């Protein structure tokens, strides 16, 4: 019942004229920025970590305010995705560099699309699946079950499929063997056991290593993508050329080096349009005091063997 009610309300909201959405987004974003001290401070702290002395306080506050306005607009655009048709796409979004995906698919190993929480990432995924080809998306289910069901419905409209992040690797590998396109959002903080600590802007950040691990193991090409809102209100989605992977023969080093490379690429996108990235997320939350296999392999073996010794002696 609740789902139907909310779904109906969202479909009514989808009737808001396209030109009115940015105006409402500006109003709601300004109010949100003023009222939400917690996320405002998170964004400002992230900007200080990322830019250091490159930006003064006035510039950081200006970007922070525009981040709230951008996110408010993105949220108001979501209801329209429930009714968006392929015929409407050109009014909302354009694509460039799609040939990089198609060329990568010719290798027959699938494609890993390196995405981030940039611009309107949900519109980008839906529009690509409608206009070009369905994709598989590795996602973390939202904490709110009702909202998660609605967003999942949007993602599946173009024939795409979501893969829950937990335990996703096996399904991910299967889709790559089937020469399909798999998209991963790799720009957020993860726990130490899911990531490696590599530079992101001016500070090390715990970064999801699955993109590097899978690409190195399977040979699947990695194609970066980002989208941004233009002055006319439409989004432009840009696929970059395939990323040449770093291979030194040292598995741990290769994972670290390639994950750092991916971070540099995403950082480059963010520096172009800083107000369109999700600065409200605690990107540098996990700190590098934990051990990663380069230092901890012996410790891991010891932790496995020690309980067995105790059990044998009991």
Order of alpha helices (4+ residues) and beta strands (2+ residues): alpha-alpha-alpha-alpha-alpha-beta-alpha-beta-alpha-beta-alpha-beta-alpha-beta-beta-beta-alpha-beta-beta-alpha-alpha
